[in-house]
């Protein structure tokens, strides 16, 4: 066989095919992911390791979802400058990234890249969503992510509104764990962040941000690529000018209306909170009810502030002493934080049931004289209060806590008689937002008078008197709507089905099908009490899934032929568990599209290549 005898056009085509194959071999897994993201809104990454050579690009409306054992691994190419591992494509809205791992693999690269001139610390950011000063991104959610070992930020969001970052574990990201710049209406909660050189979380020029129920500590592991340990802060809040990696002098917003509460700062470097780091001022920053362990609580530059900080002897304790672990690696994170919960005396509860009685409330009833007695009734609070979205709920009208007292009228000093017994009947009700308590006292009494026969004091006939006392309290908590008649929705396809249960005021939903169980946690509560001792449970919204069944948004997606006998669904309110027996079942003849848009063209290309090689092979036999 002599190649020179092969027709020239065939040689050119064969060369192009081989070249294209080499390019595919060199490209990383991001190529297929980006093709899917460009052709469909929701892309689900299956379990396994995805080796990346270039950025994954998020488009408007995309949802990129993975599993806990889905890993995006930076294999050999370093992401420099504005090129993040996951980057937004211009102005994007309605973005969800969640459920998987990102491994920056920083130990595999030259440590000098971390301080590249003009891009110090913004190389290899994990997730980067960026709008513009004139057009903000909107509705960005980053949840249930594990982000490790990046030279830059774990999550970088700039010029955006309505941002929610929750239930993420971020460690050893060597600029900021979470970095928000000009974010309006941001909520960061239930994140665990181990910082190393800068801050666990940073808010520059942000408005209306809430940072709550997070755990900030220092990374002391071995995968730091020579980055200095122990210099991070818990949180930095300020108006900043230029920020690392970009000119940020023209920021359109200034720091205003920030709440930092219910967080735990455990040995997180130089200080827990660094407020006004640039000395440019701020407006309405509220920092209260946080826990500090082994860290200086607060540093403020240039301005005075009054704080309500919960601190105790815990502040002198060392984080390493608490856990017995000096390298909080990814595998150890759950162990570390379970130990922290034991030490901090944080009272977490999914149930609002406390079995509290009025006797535990610090209040003394003042009696009012009425006839033969003096009495009083007082609404001193409500038991089993659940606070959801700043609204107080109770289980029923019977949840009103009452203190009452009935005694002999102390003003009847000259009355020569006695009270045989008094019986109290207390009724409560909540009407139009006001709680009412009414006490009816039925008193049996007698008088003493001198007998004309014996000259001695004798009792009169027993007489009965009825007295009423009342109290009102407004506004009263709302009686929670119980899901007694809750109805689920099921979409049935030939080989799969989707199921969802309405979630109003539910703590969790438990889905079980054919022995496989998935729990959808919607609310998590922390116990607290008022100055008078009334215990309440304050809930924060969460969207955490655990278990074997897959989910898409709020729907559980089961890849099986639907059989109602295998299905068991229960829901839990702050007060009780209810089994869901009613379902609206909708049957569809055709399944939803489950194959990515690039699949069929790819198969067609393989077939064309196959027949061309076969044709070429038959042609070669002629020479």
C-alpha positions in Angstrom: 0.0 0.0 0.0 1.3 3.4 -0.9 -0.3 6.5 0.7 0.6 8.6 -2.3 -1.9 6.6 -4.3 -4.8 7.5 -2.0 -6.9 10.4 -3.4 -5.8 13.8 -2.0 -9.3 14.8 -0.8 -9.6 11.6 1.2 -6.2 12.3 2.8 -7.3 15.8 3.8 -10.6 14.5 5.3 -8.8 11.7 7.2 -6.3 14.3 8.6 -9.2 16.5 9.8 -10.9 13.6 11.5 -7.7 12.6 13.2 -7.1 16.2 14.3 -10.6 16.5 15.7 -10.2 13.3 17.6 -7.0 14.6 19.2 -8.7 17.8 20.2 -11.5 15.8 21.8 -8.9 13.7 23.7 -7.2 16.8 25.0 -10.3 18.6 26.0 -11.6 18.1 29.5 -15.1 17.0 30.7 -16.2 20.7 30.7 -16.8 20.4 26.9 -19.8 18.0 27.3 -21.0 19.9 30.4 -21.0 23.2 28.5 -22.8 21.7 25.5 -25.5 20.5 27.8 -25.8 23.8 29.6 -26.1 25.7 26.3 -28.9 23.4 25.1 -31.0 22.9 28.2 -31.8 24.7 31.5 -31.3 21.9 34.0 -28.2 19.8 33.9 -27.6 17.0 36.4 -24.1 15.6 36.9 -23.9 12.0 37.8 -21.5 10.5 40.3 -17.8 10.4 39.5 -14.8 12.6 38.8 -14.9 15.2 36.0 -11.4 16.4 34.9 -11.5 20.0 33.9 -9.1 21.8 31.5 -11.2 24.9 31.1 -14.2 26.8 32.6 -17.7 25.6 32.9 -20.0 28.3 31.6 -23.3 29.1 33.3 -25.9 30.7 31.1 -29.1 32.6 32.0 -31.6 30.3 33.8 -29.2 27.4 34.2 -29.4 24.9 37.0 -26.2 22.8 37.5 -26.9 20.1 40.0 -24.8 17.1 41.1 -24.5 14.5 43.8 -22.4 14.4 46.9 -19.9 12.2 45.2 -19.8 14.3 42.0 -16.3 15.9 41.9 -15.2 18.7 39.5 -11.4 18.3 39.6 -8.9 20.8 38.2 -6.5 18.4 36.6 -3.7 20.2 34.8 -4.8 23.6 33.5 -4.5 26.6 35.8 -7.4 29.1 35.8 -5.9 32.5 35.9 -7.3 36.0 36.2 -11.0 36.2 35.6 -11.3 32.6 34.4 -13.0 30.7 37.2 -13.7 27.0 37.4 -17.5 27.9 37.0 -18.1 31.3 35.4 -21.2 33.1 34.4 -21.9 34.1 30.8 -22.7 37.8 31.0 -25.8 38.9 33.0 -27.5 35.8 34.3 -30.7 35.4 36.3 -32.4 32.5 38.1 -29.2 30.4 38.6 -28.9 27.4 40.9 -25.6 25.6 41.5 -25.7 22.8 44.1 -25.1 19.4 45.5 -21.6 18.5 44.3 -17.8 19.1 45.0 -15.2 21.3 43.4 -11.6 20.4 44.0 -9.2 23.2 43.0 -6.2 20.8 43.5 -4.0 23.8 44.4 -1.1 21.6 45.6 -0.5 20.5 42.0 0.5 24.0 40.8 3.2 26.6 41.4 2.4 28.5 44.6 3.7 31.7 43.0 0.6 31.8 40.9 -1.4 32.9 43.9 0.3 36.3 43.8 0.3 36.9 40.1 0.7 40.7 39.5 -2.7 42.2 38.9 -4.5 39.1 39.9 -3.3 38.3 43.4 -5.7 35.8 45.0 -8.3 35.8 42.3 -6.7 33.0 40.3 -8.7 29.8 40.3 -11.9 31.1 41.9 -14.3 28.2 42.2 -17.7 29.8 41.4 -17.9 33.3 39.9 -21.2 35.1 39.1 -20.7 38.7 37.9 -23.1 41.3 36.7 -22.3 44.9 35.9 -22.7 48.3 37.7 -25.7 49.1 35.4 -27.3 45.7 35.3 -27.3 43.3 38.3 -27.7 39.6 38.1 -30.8 38.3 39.9 -31.9 35.2 41.9 -28.6 33.3 42.5 -28.6 30.2 44.7 -25.4 28.3 45.7 -26.3 25.4 48.0 -25.0 22.1 49.4 -21.6 22.5 47.7 -18.2 21.3 49.0 -15.5 23.6 47.7 -11.8 22.9 48.5 -8.2 23.9 47.8 -8.6 26.9 45.4 -6.1 29.7 45.1 -8.9 32.3 44.9 -12.4 32.7 46.3 -14.8 29.7 46.9 -17.9 31.7 45.9 -17.5 35.1 44.2 -20.7 37.0 43.5 -20.5 40.6 42.3 -23.3 43.1 41.2 -26.2 40.8 42.0 -29.4 40.9 44.0 -31.5 38.2 45.8 -28.5 35.9 46.5 -28.8 32.8 48.7 -25.7 30.8 49.8 -26.5 28.0 52.2 -25.4 24.6 53.5 -22.0 24.8 51.8 -18.7 23.5 53.1 -15.8 25.6 52.0 -12.2 25.1 53.0 -8.8 26.3 52.1 -9.9 28.8 49.5 -7.0 31.2 49.7 -8.7 34.5 49.3 -12.3 34.5 50.5 -14.5 31.6 51.3 -17.6 33.6 50.2 -17.0 37.0 48.6 -20.0 39.3 48.0 -19.4 42.6 46.3 -22.4 45.0 45.7 -24.9 42.2 46.6 -28.4 43.4 47.5 -30.7 41.1 49.5 -28.1 38.4 50.3 -28.6 35.6 52.8 -25.7 33.4 53.9 -26.7 30.7 56.3 -25.7 27.2 57.5 -22.3 27.4 55.8 -19.2 25.8 57.3 -16.1 27.8 56.1 -12.5 27.1 57.0 -10.5 30.2 55.9 -6.8 30.4 55.6 -5.2 33.7 54.4 -8.0 36.2 54.2 -11.7 35.9 55.3 -14.2 33.1 55.7 -16.8 35.5 54.4 -16.6 39.1 53.1 -19.3 41.7 52.2 -18.1 44.7 50.3 -20.5 47.5 49.6 -23.5 45.2 50.2 -27.1 46.2 51.2 -29.6 44.2 53.2 -27.5 41.1 53.8 -28.2 38.6 56.6 -25.3 36.3 57.8 -26.7 33.8 60.2 -26.2 30.2 61.6 -22.8 29.8 60.0 -19.6 28.2 61.4 -16.3 30.0 60.7 -13.0 28.5 61.6 -9.4 28.3 60.4 -8.0 25.7 57.9 -5.0 24.0 59.4 -4.7 21.1 57.0 -1.8 20.1 54.7 -3.1 21.1 51.3 -2.2 24.8 51.6 0.6 25.0 49.0 2.7 27.2 51.3 -0.1 29.7 52.0 0.3 31.1 55.6 -2.1 29.7 58.1 -3.9 31.5 60.9 -4.2 34.9 59.3 -7.8 34.7 58.2 -10.7 36.6 59.8 -14.2 35.4 60.3 -16.1 38.1 58.5 -15.0 41.4 56.9 -17.7 44.1 56.3 -16.7 47.4 54.6 -16.9 49.8 51.8 -13.9 48.8 49.7 -12.3 50.6 46.7 -10.3 48.3 44.4 -10.6 44.7 45.2 -8.2 41.9 44.3 -8.2 41.2 40.6 -10.4 44.0 39.3 -10.8 47.8 39.5 -13.7 48.3 41.8 -13.6 52.0 42.5 -16.9 52.7 40.8 -19.1 50.6 43.0 -22.7 51.8 42.9 -23.6 50.8 46.5 -22.4 51.4 50.0 -22.6 49.1 53.1 -26.0 49.4 54.7 -28.4 47.2 56.7 -26.3 44.2 57.5 -27.3 41.6 60.2 -24.7 39.2 61.6 -26.3 36.8 64.1 -26.3 33.3 65.5 -22.9 32.5 64.0 -20.1 30.5 65.6 -16.5 31.8 65.3 -14.1 29.0 66.4 -10.4 30.0 66.4 -10.8 31.8 63.1 -7.5 33.6 62.9 -6.9 37.2 63.9 -10.4 38.2 64.7 -14.0 37.2 64.3 -15.5 40.4 62.7 -13.5 43.1 61.0 -16.0 46.0 60.5 -15.2 49.1 58.4 -11.7 47.8 57.4 -11.2 50.7 55.1 -12.5 53.4 57.4 -15.1 54.7 54.9 -18.1 54.1 57.2 -21.3 52.1 57.0 -25.0 52.5 57.8 -26.9 50.1 60.1 -24.7 47.1 60.8 -26.2 44.9 63.6 -24.0 42.2 65.2 -25.6 40.2 68.0 -26.0 36.8 69.6 -22.9 35.2 68.1 -20.6 32.6 69.8 -16.8 33.2 70.0 -14.3 30.4 70.8 -10.6 31.1 70.9 -10.7 34.3 68.8 -10.8 38.0 69.4 -14.4 38.9 69.0 -14.5 42.3 67.2 -12.4 44.9 65.5 -13.8 48.2 64.3 -11.9 50.9 62.4 -12.9 54.5 62.8 -16.4 54.2 64.2 -18.1 53.4 67.5 -20.8 50.7 67.6 -22.9 49.2 70.4 -22.9 45.5 70.3 -25.0 42.8 71.9 -22.4 40.0 71.7 -22.9 36.7 73.5 -19.5 35.8 74.8 -18.5 33.6 77.8 -15.6 31.7 79.2 -15.5 29.8 76.0 -13.6 32.7 74.4 -10.4 31.5 76.1 -10.7 27.9 74.7 -8.6 26.7 71.8 -10.3 25.1 68.8 -7.8 22.3 68.6 -8.3 21.5 72.2 -12.1 21.2 71.6 -11.9 18.8 68.7 -8.7 16.9 69.2 -8.1 17.4 65.5 -5.5 19.8 64.2 -6.2 19.2 60.5 -9.9 19.8 59.7 -9.8 18.0 56.3 -12.9 17.4 54.2 -13.3 13.9 55.6 -13.2 15.1 59.2 -15.6 18.0 58.8 -18.7 16.2 60.2 -16.7 15.0 63.2 -15.4 18.4 63.9 -18.7 20.1 63.8 -20.5 17.5 65.8 -18.0 18.1 68.6 -18.5 21.9 68.3 -22.2 21.4 68.8 -21.6 19.5 72.0 -19.4 22.2 73.4 -21.4 25.3 72.5 -24.6 24.5 74.3 -26.5 25.4 71.1 -30.0 23.9 71.5 -31.1 22.8 68.0 -34.5 21.3 67.6 -36.8 20.4 64.7 -39.8 20.3 67.1 -41.3 23.3 68.8 -42.8 21.2 71.6 -41.3 22.2 74.9 -44.0 21.0 77.4 -43.5 24.3 79.2 -45.9 25.2 82.0 -46.8 28.6 83.4 -45.0 27.7 86.7 -41.7 28.2 84.9 -42.5 31.8 84.1 -41.2 34.6 86.3 -44.3 36.6 87.0 -46.3 37.3 90.2 -50.1 37.9 89.8 -51.6 40.9 91.4 -54.9 40.2 93.1 -57.9 42.5 92.7 -60.5 42.6 95.6 -63.9 41.4 94.6 -66.5 40.6 97.3 -65.3 37.9 99.6 -62.1 37.2 97.6 -59.3 38.8 95.7 -58.1 37.3 92.5 -56.3 37.9 89.3 -55.4 36.2 86.0 -52.6 37.0 83.6 -51.5 35.8 80.2 -47.8 35.4 80.8 -46.9 33.9 77.4 -47.5 31.1 75.0 -46.1 27.6 75.1 -44.5 25.8 72.1 -44.1 29.1 70.1 -42.6 28.5 66.6 -41.2 31.6 64.9 -41.2 31.2 61.1 -40.3 34.1 58.8 -40.8 36.5 61.8 -44.3 35.3 62.3 -45.1 33.6 65.7 -47.2 30.4 65.6 -48.7 28.2 68.3 -50.4 24.8 68.1 -53.8 25.7 69.3 -55.9 28.1 71.5 -54.9 25.9 74.5 -51.3 27.0 74.1 -51.9 30.2 76.2 -49.8 30.2 79.4 -51.9 31.4 82.3 -51.0 32.4 85.9 -53.8 33.0 88.3 -54.4 33.5 92.0 -57.4 33.5 94.4 -57.2 34.5 98.0 -59.4 35.7 100.8 -60.1 39.4 100.4 -57.5 41.0 102.6 -59.6 44.2 103.0 -62.3 42.4 104.9 -60.6 42.7 108.2 -63.8 43.3 110.2 -65.7 40.4 108.5 -66.3 37.6 110.9 -66.8 34.8 108.5 -64.9 32.3 106.4 -64.5 30.8 103.0 -65.2 27.1 102.7 -63.8 26.7 99.2 -63.2 28.4 95.9 -63.3 26.7 92.5 -61.7 28.3 89.5 -62.8 27.7 85.9 -60.5 29.2 83.3 -61.3 29.5 79.6 -59.0 30.9 76.8 -59.6 31.9 73.2 -57.9 33.8 70.4 -60.2 36.0 68.5 -59.1 38.3 65.6 -55.5 38.2 66.8 -56.1 38.9 70.5 -55.8 36.2 73.2 -58.4 36.3 76.0 -58.4 34.6 79.3 -61.4 34.5 81.6 -61.5 33.1 85.1 -64.8 32.4 86.8 -64.4 31.8 90.6 -67.3 30.1 92.4 -66.8 30.7 96.1 -68.7 29.0 99.0 -68.6 31.1 102.2 -70.3 31.5 105.5 -70.6 34.2 108.2 -70.4 33.9 111.9 -73.0 35.4 114.3 -73.7 35.1 118.0 -76.4 32.6 119.0 -79.2 34.2 121.1 -79.5 30.9 123.0 -75.9 29.8 123.7 -74.2 33.1 123.2 -71.6 31.4 121.1 -70.5 32.1 117.5 -72.2 29.9 115.0 -71.9 29.5 111.2 -74.6 30.7 108.9 -75.9 28.7 106.1 -73.4 28.2 103.2 -73.8 30.9 100.6 -72.3 31.0 97.1 -70.9 33.9 95.2 -69.5 34.0 91.6 -66.7 36.4 90.6 -65.0 36.9 87.2 -61.6 38.1 86.2 -60.1 38.5 82.8 -57.0 39.5 80.8 -56.2 40.1 77.1 -53.0 39.9 75.1 -52.5 41.5 71.6 -51.1 40.7 69.2 -51.3 37.0 69.9 -49.4 34.3 67.9 -51.3 32.8 65.0 -52.6 29.2 65.3 -50.6 27.3 62.8 -52.4 25.7 59.9 -52.1 21.9 60.4 -51.7 19.7 57.3 -54.5 17.3 58.2 -55.8 17.1 54.6 -52.6 17.7 52.7 -52.6 16.5 49.1 -49.5 15.5 47.2 -49.1 15.7 43.5 -47.7 12.8 41.3 -46.9 13.0 37.6 -46.7 9.4 36.3 -44.7 8.5 33.2 -44.2 5.0 31.6 -40.9 4.3 33.4 -40.7 7.1 36.1 -42.7 9.5 38.2 -42.3 12.8 39.9 -43.8 13.5 43.4 -44.1 16.7 45.4 -45.9 17.7 48.6 -46.9 21.3 49.4 -44.5 22.6 52.0 -46.2 25.5 53.8 -45.0 25.6 57.5 -43.5 22.1 57.2 -40.2 21.2 58.9 -39.5 18.3 56.7 -41.0 15.9 54.2 -40.1 12.2 54.2 -40.4 10.3 51.0 -40.1 6.5 50.9 -40.5 4.3 47.8 -39.8 0.6 47.7 -37.5 0.9 50.8 -35.5 3.9 49.5 -35.9 7.0 51.7 -35.2 10.7 51.0 -35.7 13.5 53.5 -36.4 17.0 52.4 -35.5 19.4 55.4 -37.2 22.7 55.0 -36.8 24.3 58.5 -34.3 24.1 61.3 -34.9 25.6 64.7 -32.8 27.0 67.5 -34.3 27.1 71.1 -34.2 30.4 72.9 -36.1 32.1 75.7 -37.4 35.6 76.6 -36.4 37.6 79.7 -39.3 36.2 81.6 -38.4 32.6 80.7 -40.8 31.8 77.9 -39.1 29.2 75.6 -39.6 29.6 71.9 -38.1 27.9 68.8 -36.9 30.2 66.0 -36.8 28.5 62.6 -34.6 29.4 59.6 -35.5 28.2 56.1 -33.2 25.6 54.6 -33.4 23.4 51.5 -31.4 20.2 52.3 -31.9 16.8 50.8 -30.5 13.6 52.1 -31.2 10.0 51.1 -31.3 7.6 48.1 -34.0 9.1 45.9 -33.1 11.8 43.4 -34.8 15.1 43.3 -35.3 17.9 40.8 -36.1 21.2 42.4 -38.9 20.4 44.9 -39.8 17.2 43.1 -38.6 13.7 43.9 -37.8 11.9 40.7 -38.1 8.1 40.9 -36.9 6.0 38.0 -39.3 3.1 38.4 -42.8 2.1 37.2 -45.2 3.8 39.7 -46.8 1.5 42.3 -48.7 3.3 45.0 -48.4 0.4 47.4 -44.7 1.0 47.6 -45.1 4.7 48.4 -45.0 6.1 51.9 -44.9 9.9 52.5 -45.0 11.7 55.9 -44.6 15.3 56.8 -43.6 16.9 60.0 -44.8 20.3 61.3 -43.2 22.0 64.3 -45.7 20.0 66.4 -46.5 16.6 65.0 -46.0 14.1 62.2 -48.8 13.5 59.6 -49.0 10.7 57.0 -50.0 11.9 53.5 -52.7 9.7 52.1 -54.2 11.9 49.4 -52.5 12.4 46.1 -53.5 14.0 42.8 -52.2 11.6 40.2 -51.6 12.8 36.7 -50.7 10.2 34.1 -48.7 11.2 31.0 -48.2 8.9 28.0 -44.8 10.2 27.2 -41.8 10.6 29.5 -40.0 13.9 29.8 -37.0 14.4 27.6 -34.1 12.8 29.3 -31.4 12.9 26.6 -29.2 15.9 26.1 -29.5 17.9 22.9 -26.0 16.9 21.8 -26.5 13.2 22.1 -28.2 12.4 18.7 -25.9 14.7 16.6 -23.0 13.0 18.4 -24.3 9.5 17.5 -24.9 10.6 13.9 -21.3 11.9 13.7 -20.0 8.5 14.9 -22.1 6.7 12.3 -20.8 9.0 9.5 -17.3 8.4 10.6 -17.8 4.7 10.8 -19.2 4.4 7.2 -16.5 6.8 5.9 -13.7 4.6 7.4 -15.4 1.6 5.9 -15.6 3.2 2.5 -12.0 4.4 2.8 -10.9 0.9 3.8 -12.7 -0.6 0.7 -11.1 2.0 -1.5 -7.6 1.3 -0.1 -8.0 -2.3 -1.2 -7.9 -1.2 -4.8 -4.3 0.0 -4.5 
